[in-house]
């Protein structure tokens, strides 16, 4: 066989072999690489994640297991670092696991034990109130059918302001008339409404331009108040 033809055949074989390797790598991702739909511990995702919840606890920013979500398999003393503080509206818990959620960071304040999914935390008085969570052992004395703590009674309407869009960042809870929002320093960019009718104003003492809201706003820019809210107050009965 002529040397030229031999080199041509060898080159063709090498190219074909390389193509097979590349195709195989595309079909077989490296182990440990998160794939679309996978939730790593503390990794936030968007959308309807009904299949999540096989291990650990998965928290969602909207009722019915929708919206931004994060899955955890270890204790979380402060949800702020995961942009989920004061914004959990539903949760999924893996079968056989028991988790305690608390209103304040580092497992302080009012706490509640859950051992099953909760599609709407508002029904048990916990929507938008969770700041920390941890897994409990089966023999923990705090464990009961729903924990030793009874569900909270119906709570007053609340407004939760965030200093980032999409209900992210630092939060500030408004329950009563607040004539001066010093905590966020006019940096509110989104708002979650948990009942009631609220008036938001760009001036202190409810002056200036005011807007009435009844539903959550992922971006206060939609009503012209991004980075402008200086005062807030309830102005009507809850829904």
Secondary structure, 3 states (H helix, E strand, C coil): CCHHHHHHHHHHHHHHHHHHHHHHHHHCCCCCCCCCCCCCECCCECCCCCCCCCCCEEEEEECCCEEEEEEECCCECCHHHHCCCCCCCEEEECCCCEEEEEEEHHHEEEEEEECCCECCHHHHCCCCCCCEEEEECCCCCCCCCCCCCCCCCCCCCEEEEEEEHHHEEEEEEECCCECCCCCCCCCCCEEEEECCEEEEECCHHHCCCEEEECCCECCHHHHCCCCCCCEEEEEECCC
